[in-house]
């Protein structure tokens, strides 16, 4: 299986219509690229796992990153929507 990840980075003034993307653009994409494209999910960034709270155990987990890579990660928490 091959996974294609497309990231639209947000800024303070950016616009992204998630409902249009999930309900119009992704069905069009699935229609045009099937049968090669088997499915799609849409993930929209959220600030944390609990509103107003930092991610649990972030300091410990991020502190362990140097044990397996020297590449600075981009860490996001996303809400997943299934495109049909």
PDB file of N, CA, C and O in Angstrom:
ATOM      1  N   UNK A   1       0.848  -1.175   0.000  1.00  0.00           N
ATOM      2  CA  UNK A   1       0.000   0.000   0.000  1.00  0.00           C
ATOM      3  C   UNK A   1       0.893   1.236   0.000  1.00  0.00           C
ATOM      4  O   UNK A   1       1.944   1.253   0.640  1.00  0.00           O
ATOM      5  N   UNK A   2       0.474   2.249  -0.708  1.00  0.00           N
ATOM      6  CA  UNK A   2       1.164   3.538  -0.744  1.00  0.00           C
ATOM      7  C   UNK A   2       0.251   4.577  -0.110  1.00  0.00           C
ATOM      8  O   UNK A   2      -0.952   4.606  -0.369  1.00  0.00           O
ATOM      9  N   UNK A   3       0.834   5.425   0.719  1.00  0.00           N
ATOM     10  CA  UNK A   3       0.082   6.494   1.374  1.00  0.00           C
ATOM     11  C   UNK A   3       0.584   7.835   0.852  1.00  0.00           C
ATOM     12  O   UNK A   3       1.788   8.087   0.839  1.00  0.00           O
ATOM     13  N   UNK A   4      -0.323   8.681   0.429  1.00  0.00           N
ATOM     14  CA  UNK A   4       0.015  10.036  -0.016  1.00  0.00           C
ATOM     15  C   UNK A   4      -0.527  11.001   1.033  1.00  0.00           C
ATOM     16  O   UNK A   4      -1.717  10.986   1.344  1.00  0.00           O
ATOM     17  N   UNK A   5       0.344  11.831   1.570  1.00  0.00           N
ATOM     18  CA  UNK A   5      -0.059  12.791   2.598  1.00  0.00           C
ATOM     19  C   UNK A   5       0.095  14.201   2.046  1.00  0.00           C
ATOM     20  O   UNK A   5       1.196  14.604   1.671  1.00  0.00           O
ATOM     21  N   UNK A   6      -0.993  14.947   1.993  1.00  0.00           N
ATOM     22  CA  UNK A   6      -0.977  16.323   1.516  1.00  0.00           C
ATOM     23  C   UNK A   6      -1.279  17.222   2.711  1.00  0.00           C
ATOM     24  O   UNK A   6      -2.324  17.091   3.348  1.00  0.00           O
ATOM     25  N   UNK A   7      -0.359  18.132   3.007  1.00  0.00           N
ATOM     26  CA  UNK A   7      -0.511  18.997   4.177  1.00  0.00           C
ATOM     27  C   UNK A   7      -0.735  20.435   3.723  1.00  0.00           C
ATOM     28  O   UNK A   7       0.070  20.996   2.980  1.00  0.00           O
ATOM     29  N   UNK A   8      -1.826  21.015   4.173  1.00  0.00           N
ATOM     30  CA  UNK A   8      -2.122  22.424   3.940  1.00  0.00           C
ATOM     31  C   UNK A   8      -1.837  23.144   5.258  1.00  0.00           C
ATOM     32  O   UNK A   8      -2.665  23.108   6.168  1.00  0.00           O
ATOM     33  N   UNK A   9      -0.691  23.789   5.372  1.00  0.00           N
ATOM     34  CA  UNK A   9      -0.321  24.463   6.621  1.00  0.00           C
ATOM     35  C   UNK A   9      -1.171  25.706   6.840  1.00  0.00           C
ATOM     36  O   UNK A   9      -1.407  26.492   5.923  1.00  0.00           O
ATOM     37  N   UNK A  10      -1.620  25.861   8.069  1.00  0.00           N
ATOM     38  CA  UNK A  10      -2.450  27.014   8.410  1.00  0.00           C
ATOM     39  C   UNK A  10      -1.594  28.187   8.841  1.00  0.00           C
ATOM     40  O   UNK A  10      -0.505  28.018   9.389  1.00  0.00           O
ATOM     41  N   UNK A  11      -2.106  29.374   8.584  1.00  0.00           N
ATOM     42  CA  UNK A  11      -1.518  30.607   9.103  1.00  0.00           C
ATOM     43  C   UNK A  11      -2.619  31.358   9.836  1.00  0.00           C
ATOM     44  O   UNK A  11      -3.767  30.914   9.869  1.00  0.00           O
ATOM     45  N   UNK A  12      -2.270  32.483  10.417  1.00  0.00           N
ATOM     46  CA  UNK A  12      -3.266  33.276  11.152  1.00  0.00           C
ATOM     47  C   UNK A  12      -4.390  33.767  10.256  1.00  0.00           C
ATOM     48  O   UNK A  12      -5.494  34.020  10.740  1.00  0.00           O
ATOM     49  N   UNK A  13      -4.132  33.909   8.945  1.00  0.00           N
ATOM     50  CA  UNK A  13      -5.149  34.452   8.041  1.00  0.00           C
ATOM     51  C   UNK A  13      -5.613  33.459   6.978  1.00  0.00           C
ATOM     52  O   UNK A  13      -6.355  33.837   6.072  1.00  0.00           O
ATOM     53  N   UNK A  14      -5.196  32.210   7.069  1.00  0.00           N
ATOM     54  CA  UNK A  14      -5.567  31.244   6.035  1.00  0.00           C
ATOM     55  C   UNK A  14      -7.029  30.817   6.159  1.00  0.00           C
ATOM     56  O   UNK A  14      -7.651  30.947   7.213  1.00  0.00           O
ATOM     57  N   UNK A  15      -7.551  30.306   5.052  1.00  0.00           N
ATOM     58  CA  UNK A  15      -8.926  29.808   5.004  1.00  0.00           C
ATOM     59  C   UNK A  15      -8.883  28.369   4.520  1.00  0.00           C
ATOM     60  O   UNK A  15      -8.173  28.061   3.562  1.00  0.00           O
ATOM     61  N   UNK A  16      -9.629  27.487   5.165  1.00  0.00           N
ATOM     62  CA  UNK A  16      -9.735  26.105   4.714  1.00  0.00           C
ATOM     63  C   UNK A  16     -11.131  25.608   5.069  1.00  0.00           C
ATOM     64  O   UNK A  16     -11.466  25.477   6.246  1.00  0.00           O
ATOM     65  N   UNK A  17     -11.942  25.331   4.055  1.00  0.00           N
ATOM     66  CA  UNK A  17     -13.318  24.878   4.243  1.00  0.00           C
ATOM     67  C   UNK A  17     -13.316  23.357   4.324  1.00  0.00           C
ATOM     68  O   UNK A  17     -13.374  22.673   3.302  1.00  0.00           O
ATOM     69  N   UNK A  18     -13.248  22.832   5.544  1.00  0.00           N
ATOM     70  CA  UNK A  18     -13.152  21.386   5.755  1.00  0.00           C
ATOM     71  C   UNK A  18     -14.379  20.671   5.211  1.00  0.00           C
ATOM     72  O   UNK A  18     -14.250  19.611   4.599  1.00  0.00           O
ATOM     73  N   UNK A  19     -15.567  21.228   5.421  1.00  0.00           N
ATOM     74  CA  UNK A  19     -16.785  20.577   4.927  1.00  0.00           C
ATOM     75  C   UNK A  19     -16.751  20.439   3.404  1.00  0.00           C
ATOM     76  O   UNK A  19     -17.087  19.379   2.878  1.00  0.00           O
ATOM     77  N   UNK A  20     -16.352  21.492   2.690  1.00  0.00           N
ATOM     78  CA  UNK A  20     -16.247  21.409   1.235  1.00  0.00           C
ATOM     79  C   UNK A  20     -15.208  20.372   0.834  1.00  0.00           C
ATOM     80  O   UNK A  20     -15.444  19.556  -0.057  1.00  0.00           O
ATOM     81  N   UNK A  21     -14.056  20.407   1.497  1.00  0.00           N
ATOM     82  CA  UNK A  21     -12.966  19.489   1.167  1.00  0.00           C
ATOM     83  C   UNK A  21     -13.394  18.032   1.334  1.00  0.00           C
ATOM     84  O   UNK A  21     -13.139  17.199   0.465  1.00  0.00           O
ATOM     85  N   UNK A  22     -14.052  17.731   2.469  1.00  0.00           N
ATOM     86  CA  UNK A  22     -14.477  16.354   2.753  1.00  0.00           C
ATOM     87  C   UNK A  22     -15.649  15.930   1.872  1.00  0.00           C
ATOM     88  O   UNK A  22     -15.655  14.814   1.353  1.00  0.00           O
ATOM     89  N   UNK A  23     -16.642  16.808   1.695  1.00  0.00           N
ATOM     90  CA  UNK A  23     -17.875  16.420   1.021  1.00  0.00           C
ATOM     91  C   UNK A  23     -17.906  16.661  -0.485  1.00  0.00           C
ATOM     92  O   UNK A  23     -18.744  16.080  -1.175  1.00  0.00           O
ATOM     93  N   UNK A  24     -17.021  17.498  -1.013  1.00  0.00           N
ATOM     94  CA  UNK A  24     -16.996  17.785  -2.457  1.00  0.00           C
ATOM     95  C   UNK A  24     -15.675  17.381  -3.111  1.00  0.00           C
ATOM     96  O   UNK A  24     -15.655  16.590  -4.053  1.00  0.00           O
ATOM     97  N   UNK A  25     -14.565  17.939  -2.596  1.00  0.00           N
ATOM     98  CA  UNK A  25     -13.270  17.709  -3.242  1.00  0.00           C
ATOM     99  C   UNK A  25     -12.815  16.251  -3.144  1.00  0.00           C
ATOM    100  O   UNK A  25     -12.366  15.674  -4.134  1.00  0.00           O
ATOM    101  N   UNK A  26     -12.927  15.656  -1.957  1.00  0.00           N
ATOM    102  CA  UNK A  26     -12.457  14.276  -1.802  1.00  0.00           C
ATOM    103  C   UNK A  26     -13.307  13.269  -2.580  1.00  0.00           C
ATOM    104  O   UNK A  26     -12.737  12.352  -3.171  1.00  0.00           O
ATOM    105  N   UNK A  27     -14.646  13.387  -2.612  1.00  0.00           N
ATOM    106  CA  UNK A  27     -15.405  12.476  -3.464  1.00  0.00           C
ATOM    107  C   UNK A  27     -15.025  12.626  -4.947  1.00  0.00           C
ATOM    108  O   UNK A  27     -14.973  11.633  -5.673  1.00  0.00           O
ATOM    109  N   UNK A  28     -14.759  13.861  -5.399  1.00  0.00           N
ATOM    110  CA  UNK A  28     -14.314  14.068  -6.771  1.00  0.00           C
ATOM    111  C   UNK A  28     -12.971  13.366  -6.989  1.00  0.00           C
ATOM    112  O   UNK A  28     -12.768  12.712  -8.013  1.00  0.00           O
ATOM    113  N   UNK A  29     -12.064  13.502  -6.034  1.00  0.00           N
ATOM    114  CA  UNK A  29     -10.755  12.855  -6.112  1.00  0.00           C
ATOM    115  C   UNK A  29     -10.905  11.339  -6.176  1.00  0.00           C
ATOM    116  O   UNK A  29     -10.280  10.684  -7.010  1.00  0.00           O
ATOM    117  N   UNK A  30     -11.723  10.791  -5.306  1.00  0.00           N
ATOM    118  CA  UNK A  30     -11.951   9.337  -5.291  1.00  0.00           C
ATOM    119  C   UNK A  30     -12.537   8.873  -6.618  1.00  0.00           C
ATOM    120  O   UNK A  30     -12.138   7.832  -7.140  1.00  0.00           O
ATOM    121  N   UNK A  31     -13.470   9.629  -7.164  1.00  0.00           N
ATOM    122  CA  UNK A  31     -14.077   9.274  -8.445  1.00  0.00           C
ATOM    123  C   UNK A  31     -13.093   9.305  -9.594  1.00  0.00           C
ATOM    124  O   UNK A  31     -13.105   8.420 -10.449  1.00  0.00           O
ATOM    125  N   UNK A  32     -12.247  10.307  -9.621  1.00  0.00           N
ATOM    126  CA  UNK A  32     -11.299  10.454 -10.720  1.00  0.00           C
ATOM    127  C   UNK A  32     -10.121   9.480 -10.632  1.00  0.00           C
ATOM    128  O   UNK A  32      -9.585   9.066 -11.660  1.00  0.00           O
ATOM    129  N   UNK A  33      -9.721   9.117  -9.427  1.00  0.00           N
ATOM    130  CA  UNK A  33      -8.529   8.282  -9.264  1.00  0.00           C
ATOM    131  C   UNK A  33      -8.816   6.818  -8.961  1.00  0.00           C
ATOM    132  O   UNK A  33      -7.879   6.037  -8.795  1.00  0.00           O
ATOM    133  N   UNK A  34     -10.078   6.425  -8.885  1.00  0.00           N
ATOM    134  CA  UNK A  34     -10.381   5.016  -8.661  1.00  0.00           C
ATOM    135  C   UNK A  34     -10.273   4.275  -9.994  1.00  0.00           C
ATOM    136  O   UNK A  34     -10.491   4.901 -11.031  1.00  0.00           O
ATOM    137  N   UNK A  35      -9.957   3.015 -10.027  1.00  0.00           N
ATOM    138  CA  UNK A  35      -9.845   2.121  -8.877  1.00  0.00           C
ATOM    139  C   UNK A  35      -8.475   2.134  -8.205  1.00  0.00           C
ATOM    140  O   UNK A  35      -8.281   1.425  -7.217  1.00  0.00           O
ATOM    141  N   UNK A  36      -7.524   2.912  -8.705  1.00  0.00           N
ATOM    142  CA  UNK A  36      -6.189   2.926  -8.112  1.00  0.00           C
ATOM    143  C   UNK A  36      -6.217   3.447  -6.672  1.00  0.00           C
ATOM    144  O   UNK A  36      -5.507   2.925  -5.812  1.00  0.00           O
ATOM    145  N   UNK A  37      -7.026   4.466  -6.407  1.00  0.00           N
ATOM    146  CA  UNK A  37      -7.152   5.014  -5.063  1.00  0.00           C
ATOM    147  C   UNK A  37      -8.228   4.230  -4.330  1.00  0.00           C
ATOM    148  O   UNK A  37      -9.394   4.241  -4.724  1.00  0.00           O
ATOM    149  N   UNK A  38      -7.835   3.559  -3.276  1.00  0.00           N
ATOM    150  CA  UNK A  38      -8.749   2.670  -2.552  1.00  0.00           C
ATOM    151  C   UNK A  38      -9.555   3.371  -1.467  1.00  0.00           C
ATOM    152  O   UNK A  38     -10.612   2.876  -1.073  1.00  0.00           O
ATOM    153  N   UNK A  39      -9.081   4.507  -0.979  1.00  0.00           N
ATOM    154  CA  UNK A  39      -9.793   5.208   0.075  1.00  0.00           C
ATOM    155  C   UNK A  39      -9.043   6.458   0.470  1.00  0.00           C
ATOM    156  O   UNK A  39      -7.918   6.688   0.025  1.00  0.00           O
ATOM    157  N   UNK A  40      -9.668   7.266   1.306  1.00  0.00           N
ATOM    158  CA  UNK A  40      -9.043   8.505   1.745  1.00  0.00           C
ATOM    159  C   UNK A  40      -9.566   8.896   3.111  1.00  0.00           C
ATOM    160  O   UNK A  40     -10.728   8.660   3.442  1.00  0.00           O
ATOM    161  N   UNK A  41      -8.697   9.490   3.890  1.00  0.00           N
ATOM    162  CA  UNK A  41      -9.098  10.114   5.144  1.00  0.00           C
ATOM    163  C   UNK A  41      -8.621  11.559   5.099  1.00  0.00           C
ATOM    164  O   UNK A  41      -7.650  11.887   4.418  1.00  0.00           O
ATOM    165  N   UNK A  42      -9.313  12.407   5.827  1.00  0.00           N
ATOM    166  CA  UNK A  42      -8.932  13.802   5.932  1.00  0.00           C
ATOM    167  C   UNK A  42      -8.677  14.078   7.403  1.00  0.00           C
ATOM    168  O   UNK A  42      -9.529  13.817   8.252  1.00  0.00           O
ATOM    169  N   UNK A  43      -7.508  14.603   7.692  1.00  0.00           N
ATOM    170  CA  UNK A  43      -7.153  14.938   9.068  1.00  0.00           C
ATOM    171  C   UNK A  43      -7.008  16.442   9.185  1.00  0.00           C
ATOM    172  O   UNK A  43      -6.249  17.057   8.436  1.00  0.00           O
ATOM    173  N   UNK A  44      -7.737  17.039  10.127  1.00  0.00           N
ATOM    174  CA  UNK A  44      -7.636  18.475  10.346  1.00  0.00           C
ATOM    175  C   UNK A  44      -6.955  18.713  11.683  1.00  0.00           C
ATOM    176  O   UNK A  44      -7.292  18.080  12.683  1.00  0.00           O
ATOM    177  N   UNK A  45      -6.001  19.625  11.694  1.00  0.00           N
ATOM    178  CA  UNK A  45      -5.209  19.880  12.888  1.00  0.00           C
ATOM    179  C   UNK A  45      -6.026  20.464  14.023  1.00  0.00           C
ATOM    180  O   UNK A  45      -6.892  21.315  13.820  1.00  0.00           O
ATOM    181  N   UNK A  46      -5.732  19.989  15.215  1.00  0.00           N
ATOM    182  CA  UNK A  46      -6.307  20.541  16.437  1.00  0.00           C
ATOM    183  C   UNK A  46      -5.151  20.904  17.363  1.00  0.00           C
ATOM    184  O   UNK A  46      -4.045  20.386  17.208  1.00  0.00           O
ATOM    185  N   UNK A  47      -5.393  21.770  18.301  1.00  0.00           N
ATOM    186  CA  UNK A  47      -4.326  22.280  19.154  1.00  0.00           C
ATOM    187  C   UNK A  47      -3.773  21.251  20.125  1.00  0.00           C
ATOM    188  O   UNK A  47      -2.563  21.201  20.349  1.00  0.00           O
ATOM    189  N   UNK A  48      -4.637  20.433  20.702  1.00  0.00           N
ATOM    190  CA  UNK A  48      -4.189  19.438  21.674  1.00  0.00           C
ATOM    191  C   UNK A  48      -5.230  18.342  21.790  1.00  0.00           C
ATOM    192  O   UNK A  48      -6.301  18.422  21.187  1.00  0.00           O
ATOM    193  N   UNK A  49      -4.912  17.317  22.566  1.00  0.00           N
ATOM    194  CA  UNK A  49      -5.846  16.213  22.729  1.00  0.00           C
ATOM    195  C   UNK A  49      -7.039  16.590  23.594  1.00  0.00           C
ATOM    196  O   UNK A  49      -8.131  16.047  23.422  1.00  0.00           O
ATOM    197  N   UNK A  50      -6.838  17.511  24.517  1.00  0.00           N
ATOM    198  CA  UNK A  50      -7.913  18.020  25.357  1.00  0.00           C
ATOM    199  C   UNK A  50      -7.890  19.538  25.256  1.00  0.00           C
ATOM    200  O   UNK A  50      -6.847  20.157  25.467  1.00  0.00           O
ATOM    201  N   UNK A  51      -9.015  20.133  24.938  1.00  0.00           N
ATOM    202  CA  UNK A  51      -9.091  21.584  24.749  1.00  0.00           C
ATOM    203  C   UNK A  51      -8.473  22.337  25.920  1.00  0.00           C
ATOM    204  O   UNK A  51      -8.866  22.152  27.072  1.00  0.00           O
ATOM    205  N   UNK A  52      -7.503  23.188  25.608  1.00  0.00           N
ATOM    206  CA  UNK A  52      -6.867  24.005  26.625  1.00  0.00           C
ATOM    207  C   UNK A  52      -5.766  23.327  27.413  1.00  0.00           C
ATOM    208  O   UNK A  52      -5.164  23.952  28.286  1.00  0.00           O
ATOM    209  N   UNK A  53      -5.488  22.070  27.130  1.00  0.00           N
ATOM    210  CA  UNK A  53      -4.474  21.318  27.861  1.00  0.00           C
ATOM    211  C   UNK A  53      -3.352  20.868  26.933  1.00  0.00           C
ATOM    212  O   UNK A  53      -3.604  20.557  25.769  1.00  0.00           O
ATOM    213  N   UNK A  54      -2.111  20.827  27.434  1.00  0.00           N
ATOM    214  CA  UNK A  54      -1.019  20.324  26.592  1.00  0.00           C
ATOM    215  C   UNK A  54      -1.149  18.811  26.419  1.00  0.00           C
ATOM    216  O   UNK A  54      -1.752  18.147  27.262  1.00  0.00           O
ATOM    217  N   UNK A  55      -0.595  18.257  25.341  1.00  0.00           N
ATOM    218  CA  UNK A  55      -0.650  16.804  25.145  1.00  0.00           C
ATOM    219  C   UNK A  55      -0.018  16.061  26.317  1.00  0.00           C
ATOM    220  O   UNK A  55       1.007  16.488  26.847  1.00  0.00           O
ATOM    221  N   UNK A  56      -0.631  14.949  26.721  1.00  0.00           N
ATOM    222  CA  UNK A  56      -0.134  14.152  27.852  1.00  0.00           C
ATOM    223  C   UNK A  56       1.250  13.586  27.567  1.00  0.00           C
ATOM    224  O   UNK A  56       1.496  13.069  26.478  1.00  0.00           O
ATOM    225  N   UNK A  57       2.129  13.676  28.511  1.00  0.00           N
ATOM    226  CA  UNK A  57       3.473  13.091  28.461  1.00  0.00           C
ATOM    227  C   UNK A  57       4.343  13.649  27.339  1.00  0.00           C
ATOM    228  O   UNK A  57       5.301  12.999  26.920  1.00  0.00           O
ATOM    229  N   UNK A  58       4.024  14.833  26.853  1.00  0.00           N
ATOM    230  CA  UNK A  58       4.761  15.410  25.731  1.00  0.00           C
ATOM    231  C   UNK A  58       6.246  15.552  26.031  1.00  0.00           C
ATOM    232  O   UNK A  58       7.068  15.223  25.175  1.00  0.00           O
ATOM    233  N   UNK A  59       6.617  16.026  27.202  1.00  0.00           N
ATOM    234  CA  UNK A  59       8.029  16.241  27.519  1.00  0.00           C
ATOM    235  C   UNK A  59       8.809  14.926  27.495  1.00  0.00           C
ATOM    236  O   UNK A  59       9.919  14.876  26.965  1.00  0.00           O
ATOM    237  N   UNK A  60       8.246  13.875  28.059  1.00  0.00           N
ATOM    238  CA  UNK A  60       8.925  12.573  28.082  1.00  0.00           C
ATOM    239  C   UNK A  60       9.067  12.009  26.683  1.00  0.00           C
ATOM    240  O   UNK A  60      10.151  11.571  26.298  1.00  0.00           O
ATOM    241  N   UNK A  61       7.984  12.015  25.915  1.00  0.00           N
ATOM    242  CA  UNK A  61       8.018  11.447  24.567  1.00  0.00           C
ATOM    243  C   UNK A  61       8.916  12.249  23.641  1.00  0.00           C
ATOM    244  O   UNK A  61       9.683  11.668  22.873  1.00  0.00           O
ATOM    245  N   UNK A  62       8.836  13.566  23.699  1.00  0.00           N
ATOM    246  CA  UNK A  62       9.686  14.394  22.848  1.00  0.00           C
ATOM    247  C   UNK A  62      11.152  14.301  23.271  1.00  0.00           C
ATOM    248  O   UNK A  62      12.046  14.415  22.433  1.00  0.00           O
ATOM    249  N   UNK A  63      11.403  14.095  24.562  1.00  0.00           N
ATOM    250  CA  UNK A  63      12.762  13.930  25.042  1.00  0.00           C
ATOM    251  C   UNK A  63      13.420  12.659  24.533  1.00  0.00           C
ATOM    252  O   UNK A  63      14.647  12.573  24.481  1.00  0.00           O
ATOM    253  N   UNK A  64      12.623  11.676  24.159  1.00  0.00           N
ATOM    254  CA  UNK A  64      13.142  10.398  23.660  1.00  0.00           C
ATOM    255  C   UNK A  64      13.474  10.438  22.169  1.00  0.00           C
ATOM    256  O   UNK A  64      14.125   9.523  21.665  1.00  0.00           O
ATOM    257  N   UNK A  65      13.046  11.465  21.461  1.00  0.00           N
ATOM    258  CA  UNK A  65      13.239  11.543  20.008  1.00  0.00           C
ATOM    259  C   UNK A  65      14.710  11.442  19.633  1.00  0.00           C
ATOM    260  O   UNK A  65      15.048  10.788  18.646  1.00  0.00           O
ATOM    261  N   UNK A  66      15.590  12.076  20.401  1.00  0.00           N
ATOM    262  CA  UNK A  66      17.027  12.059  20.082  1.00  0.00           C
ATOM    263  C   UNK A  66      17.610  10.653  20.102  1.00  0.00           C
ATOM    264  O   UNK A  66      18.689  10.434  19.553  1.00  0.00           O
ATOM    265  N   UNK A  67      16.925   9.697  20.720  1.00  0.00           N
ATOM    266  CA  UNK A  67      17.412   8.317  20.757  1.00  0.00           C
ATOM    267  C   UNK A  67      17.233   7.588  19.432  1.00  0.00           C
ATOM    268  O   UNK A  67      17.857   6.550  19.217  1.00  0.00           O
ATOM    269  N   UNK A  68      16.395   8.108  18.542  1.00  0.00           N
ATOM    270  CA  UNK A  68      16.193   7.416  17.263  1.00  0.00           C
ATOM    271  C   UNK A  68      16.348   8.292  16.030  1.00  0.00           C
ATOM    272  O   UNK A  68      16.331   7.768  14.916  1.00  0.00           O
ATOM    273  N   UNK A  69      16.499   9.609  16.182  1.00  0.00           N
ATOM    274  CA  UNK A  69      16.697  10.452  15.001  1.00  0.00           C
ATOM    275  C   UNK A  69      17.323  11.783  15.382  1.00  0.00           C
ATOM    276  O   UNK A  69      17.236  12.226  16.527  1.00  0.00           O
ATOM    277  N   UNK A  70      17.961  12.415  14.387  1.00  0.00           N
ATOM    278  CA  UNK A  70      18.457  13.771  14.578  1.00  0.00           C
ATOM    279  C   UNK A  70      17.648  14.764  13.740  1.00  0.00           C
ATOM    280  O   UNK A  70      18.053  15.913  13.561  1.00  0.00           O
ATOM    281  N   UNK A  71      16.507  14.312  13.234  1.00  0.00           N
ATOM    282  CA  UNK A  71      15.615  15.140  12.436  1.00  0.00           C
ATOM    283  C   UNK A  71      14.567  15.765  13.364  1.00  0.00           C
ATOM    284  O   UNK A  71      13.911  15.058  14.129  1.00  0.00           O
ATOM    285  N   UNK A  72      14.417  17.075  13.292  1.00  0.00           N
ATOM    286  CA  UNK A  72      13.411  17.751  14.115  1.00  0.00           C
ATOM    287  C   UNK A  72      12.016  17.417  13.597  1.00  0.00           C
ATOM    288  O   UNK A  72      11.723  17.671  12.428  1.00  0.00           O
ATOM    289  N   UNK A  73      11.146  16.850  14.443  1.00  0.00           N
ATOM    290  CA  UNK A  73       9.817  16.461  13.985  1.00  0.00           C
ATOM    291  C   UNK A  73       8.856  17.643  13.918  1.00  0.00           C
ATOM    292  O   UNK A  73       9.045  18.665  14.577  1.00  0.00           O
ATOM    293  N   UNK A  74       7.835  17.472  13.113  1.00  0.00           N
ATOM    294  CA  UNK A  74       6.683  18.367  13.124  1.00  0.00           C
ATOM    295  C   UNK A  74       5.576  17.554  13.772  1.00  0.00           C
ATOM    296  O   UNK A  74       5.142  16.543  13.219  1.00  0.00           O
ATOM    297  N   UNK A  75       5.125  17.978  14.918  1.00  0.00           N
ATOM    298  CA  UNK A  75       4.142  17.208  15.681  1.00  0.00           C
ATOM    299  C   UNK A  75       2.794  17.898  15.582  1.00  0.00           C
ATOM    300  O   UNK A  75       2.650  19.075  15.912  1.00  0.00           O
ATOM    301  N   UNK A  76       1.804  17.133  15.118  1.00  0.00           N
ATOM    302  CA  UNK A  76       0.446  17.655  14.977  1.00  0.00           C
ATOM    303  C   UNK A  76      -0.525  16.681  15.609  1.00  0.00           C
ATOM    304  O   UNK A  76      -0.282  15.474  15.641  1.00  0.00           O
ATOM    305  N   UNK A  77      -1.605  17.204  16.102  1.00  0.00           N
ATOM    306  CA  UNK A  77      -2.720  16.396  16.563  1.00  0.00           C
ATOM    307  C   UNK A  77      -3.874  16.695  15.630  1.00  0.00           C
ATOM    308  O   UNK A  77      -4.231  17.857  15.435  1.00  0.00           O
ATOM    309  N   UNK A  78      -4.466  15.652  15.045  1.00  0.00           N
ATOM    310  CA  UNK A  78      -5.465  15.822  14.005  1.00  0.00           C
ATOM    311  C   UNK A  78      -6.786  15.159  14.367  1.00  0.00           C
ATOM    312  O   UNK A  78      -6.827  14.158  15.082  1.00  0.00           O
ATOM    313  N   UNK A  79      -7.850  15.736  13.863  1.00  0.00           N
ATOM    314  CA  UNK A  79      -9.169  15.110  13.865  1.00  0.00           C
ATOM    315  C   UNK A  79      -9.298  14.414  12.527  1.00  0.00           C
ATOM    316  O   UNK A  79      -9.037  15.020  11.488  1.00  0.00           O
ATOM    317  N   UNK A  80      -9.701  13.138  12.533  1.00  0.00           N
ATOM    318  CA  UNK A  80      -9.774  12.348  11.300  1.00  0.00           C
ATOM    319  C   UNK A  80     -11.216  12.276  10.811  1.00  0.00           C
ATOM    320  O   UNK A  80     -12.127  11.963  11.578  1.00  0.00           O
ATOM    321  N   UNK A  81     -11.414  12.566   9.534  1.00  0.00           N
ATOM    322  CA  UNK A  81     -12.725  12.445   8.878  1.00  0.00           C
ATOM    323  C   UNK A  81     -12.578  11.478   7.715  1.00  0.00           C
ATOM    324  O   UNK A  81     -11.582  11.532   6.995  1.00  0.00           O
ATOM    325  N   UNK A  82     -13.535  10.608   7.521  1.00  0.00           N
ATOM    326  CA  UNK A  82     -13.494   9.633   6.449  1.00  0.00           C
ATOM    327  C   UNK A  82     -14.189  10.210   5.221  1.00  0.00           C
ATOM    328  O   UNK A  82     -15.342  10.633   5.297  1.00  0.00           O
ATOM    329  N   UNK A  83     -13.484  10.228   4.087  1.00  0.00           N
ATOM    330  CA  UNK A  83     -14.072  10.699   2.835  1.00  0.00           C
ATOM    331  C   UNK A  83     -14.700   9.523   2.121  1.00  0.00           C
ATOM    332  O   UNK A  83     -14.087   8.462   2.008  1.00  0.00           O
ATOM    333  N   UNK A  84     -15.920   9.704   1.639  1.00  0.00           N
ATOM    334  CA  UNK A  84     -16.622   8.611   0.952  1.00  0.00           C
ATOM    335  C   UNK A  84     -17.049   9.028  -0.442  1.00  0.00           C
ATOM    336  O   UNK A  84     -17.652   8.236  -1.165  1.00  0.00           O
TER     337      UNK A  84
END
